[in-house]
């Protein structure tokens, strides 16, 4: 509140994990203002979030070994209230689905990534795309799904459909640049919760997932067992 001066924020996990294996993501509050947020290491600063840049959905990520956060108040000409705030997440970088999301979110997943994603993601469902809503101001697309089979979910991403026919519905998000469009057929949708939102990870056509699963099963390489009927 009413930021003045500067402070260093060192982010650490609440369990032991080598820093080289962690990625930090920060998301400023929509109305955050009054300070610049930098990445700082050994006195060198790199601007991450300029004062007042509360663009919806803006997220900045960096390796924990790259430094800490340096929050510096900016001079103000008025005495109006200023509040600087942000959310942060620490992500284990060795998770394949997180690497996929953070480094190349639009590329197709390999067979190995898909099989790992269905076992380790925060959500994994079989369903179809009902509608896609593009939100240019967030550089995001919201994908509205109708789900016929729920393998796993956290935070109640998917709720029972109001028709009461055993289906579920919900939405997940991905980057606008991925160009997602409504399409026919069933897909396997996987992904992780990111700042309270479901972010899409691997999403092959379900028939392709069935092929991958059968091939891995024959070779005894499935990381877990799931129903593919």
C-alpha positions in Angstrom: 0.0 0.0 0.0 1.3 3.5 -0.9 4.6 2.0 -2.1 7.8 3.9 -1.3 11.5 2.9 -1.6 12.3 -0.6 -2.7 12.4 -4.2 -1.5 13.8 -7.5 -2.6 11.5 -10.5 -2.7 13.2 -13.9 -2.5 10.8 -16.7 -3.5 11.4 -20.2 -2.1 9.4 -23.4 -2.1 8.0 -24.8 1.2 9.7 -28.2 0.4 13.3 -28.9 -0.5 13.8 -28.6 -4.3 17.0 -27.5 -6.1 16.6 -24.0 -7.5 17.8 -25.1 -10.9 14.6 -27.2 -11.2 12.1 -24.4 -10.5 10.4 -21.9 -12.7 8.8 -18.8 -11.1 5.8 -17.2 -12.7 4.3 -13.9 -11.5 1.0 -12.3 -12.5 0.4 -8.7 -11.4 -3.0 -7.7 -10.0 -5.2 -5.9 -12.6 -5.0 -2.6 -10.6 -1.4 -2.9 -9.5 0.4 0.5 -9.7 3.0 2.6 -8.0 6.1 0.4 -8.6 8.2 -1.4 -11.2 9.0 -5.1 -10.7 12.4 -6.2 -11.8 14.4 -9.5 -11.9 17.5 -8.9 -9.9 20.7 -10.8 -9.6 24.1 -9.5 -8.3 22.9 -5.9 -8.7 21.7 -6.3 -12.3 18.1 -5.5 -13.0 15.8 -6.6 -15.8 12.4 -5.0 -16.0 9.6 -7.6 -15.8 6.4 -5.5 -15.1 6.4 -1.7 -15.6 4.4 0.4 -13.2 0.7 0.2 -14.1 1.0 -2.6 -16.6 -1.9 -4.6 -15.3 -2.9 -6.1 -18.6 -5.4 -9.0 -18.1 -3.7 -12.4 -18.1 -0.1 -10.9 -18.2 2.3 -13.5 -16.8 6.1 -13.4 -16.6 8.2 -16.5 -16.0 11.9 -17.1 -15.2 14.1 -19.7 -13.7 14.6 -19.4 -9.9 18.3 -19.5 -10.4 18.1 -16.3 -12.5 17.6 -14.2 -9.4 14.9 -12.6 -7.1 12.4 -9.9 -7.5 13.3 -6.3 -6.9 10.2 -4.1 -6.4 10.9 -0.3 -6.6 8.4 2.4 -6.1 8.1 5.1 -8.8 7.9 8.8 -8.1 4.3 10.1 -8.0 2.9 13.5 -8.7 -0.4 13.0 -6.8 -1.3 11.6 -3.4 -3.8 9.1 -4.8 -3.9 5.6 -3.3 -1.4 3.1 -5.0 -1.3 -0.6 -4.4 1.4 -2.9 -5.8 0.6 -6.6 -5.8 1.1 -9.8 -7.7 0.5 -13.5 -7.5 3.3 -16.0 -7.9 3.7 -19.7 -8.6 6.7 -22.0 -8.3 6.7 -24.8 -10.9 8.9 -27.9 -11.1 10.6 -27.5 -14.4 11.0 -31.2 -15.0 7.3 -31.8 -15.5 6.9 -32.3 -19.2 3.5 -30.7 -19.4 4.8 -27.5 -17.7 7.8 -27.4 -20.1 5.4 -27.7 -22.9 3.2 -24.9 -21.6 5.9 -22.5 -20.8 8.3 -23.0 -23.8 6.1 -23.9 -26.8 2.4 -24.0 -25.9 1.1 -24.4 -29.4 3.2 -27.3 -30.7 1.8 -30.8 -30.7 2.8 -33.2 -27.9 4.9 -36.3 -28.6 3.4 -39.7 -27.7 5.5 -39.8 -24.5 4.3 -36.4 -23.4 0.7 -37.3 -24.0 1.0 -40.6 -22.0 2.7 -38.7 -19.1 0.2 -35.9 -19.2 -2.8 -38.1 -18.8 -1.2 -39.5 -15.6 0.2 -36.4 -14.0 -2.0 -33.4 -15.2 -4.3 -31.5 -12.9 -7.1 -32.5 -15.3 -7.6 -35.1 -17.9 -10.9 -35.6 -19.8 -12.4 -36.9 -22.9 -14.7 -34.5 -24.7 -15.5 -32.2 -27.6 -15.1 -28.5 -28.3 -18.5 -26.7 -28.2 -17.3 -23.1 -28.6 -14.1 -21.0 -28.6 -14.2 -17.4 -27.3 -11.2 -15.3 -28.3 -10.1 -12.6 -25.9 -7.5 -10.4 -27.7 -7.1 -8.1 -24.7 -5.8 -11.1 -22.7 -4.1 -12.7 -25.7 -6.1 -15.8 -24.7 -8.8 -18.1 -26.0 -11.4 -19.7 -23.8 -12.3 -23.2 -25.0 -15.8 -24.4 -23.8 -15.8 -28.2 -23.5 -18.5 -30.9 -23.3 -17.0 -33.8 -21.4 -18.1 -37.4 -21.8 -15.5 -39.0 -19.5 -13.7 -37.4 -16.5 -10.4 -39.0 -15.6 -9.1 -36.5 -13.2 -9.6 -32.9 -12.2 -8.7 -30.4 -9.5 -10.6 -27.3 -8.3 -13.8 -28.4 -10.0 -12.9 -27.2 -13.5 -15.8 -29.3 -14.9 -19.3 -29.4 -13.5 -22.2 -31.7 -14.3 -24.1 -30.5 -17.4 -27.6 -29.0 -16.5 -29.3 -31.5 -18.8 -28.4 -34.2 -16.3 -27.3 -36.7 -19.0 -24.1 -37.7 -17.4 -22.0 -35.3 -19.3 -19.8 -32.5 -17.8 -19.0 -29.0 -18.9 -16.3 -26.5 -18.3 -13.7 -24.3 -20.0 -10.0 -24.2 -20.3 -7.7 -21.5 -21.6 -4.8 -21.4 -24.1 -2.9 -18.7 -25.9 -4.7 -16.7 -28.6 -1.7 -17.4 -31.0 -2.5 -21.1 -31.0 -5.6 -20.4 -33.1 -7.9 -23.0 -31.6 -11.2 -23.4 -33.4 -14.3 -25.5 -32.8 -14.1 -28.9 -34.4 -15.8 -32.3 -34.7 -14.9 -35.4 -32.8 -13.6 -36.3 -29.4 -10.2 -35.2 -28.0 -8.2 -36.0 -24.9 -7.8 -32.7 -23.0 -5.1 -32.4 -20.3 -3.5 -29.5 -18.5 -2.7 -27.7 -15.3 -4.1 -25.1 -13.0 -2.3 -21.9 -13.4 -3.2 -18.9 -11.2 -6.6 -20.4 -10.6 -7.4 -21.1 -14.2 -7.3 -24.3 -16.2 -4.6 -24.0 -18.9 -4.5 -26.4 -21.8 -1.6 -28.8 -22.2 -1.6 -31.8 -24.5 -4.9 -32.3 -26.5 -4.6 -35.1 -29.1 -7.6 -36.5 -30.9 -9.0 -39.3 -28.7 -8.5 -42.0 -31.5 -4.8 -40.9 -31.6 -4.5 -41.3 -27.8 -6.1 -44.8 -28.0 -3.4 -45.7 -30.6 -0.6 -44.3 -28.4 -1.9 -46.1 -25.3 -2.3 -49.5 -27.0 1.3 -49.2 -28.5 2.8 -48.4 -25.1 0.7 -51.1 -23.4 2.1 -53.7 -25.7 5.6 -52.6 -24.9 4.9 -52.3 -21.1 5.7 -48.6 -21.2 2.5 -47.0 -19.9 3.2 -44.8 -16.9 -0.3 -45.5 -15.5 -3.5 -47.3 -16.5 -6.5 -45.4 -17.8 -9.7 -46.6 -19.6 -9.6 -45.9 -23.3 -13.0 -47.3 -24.3 
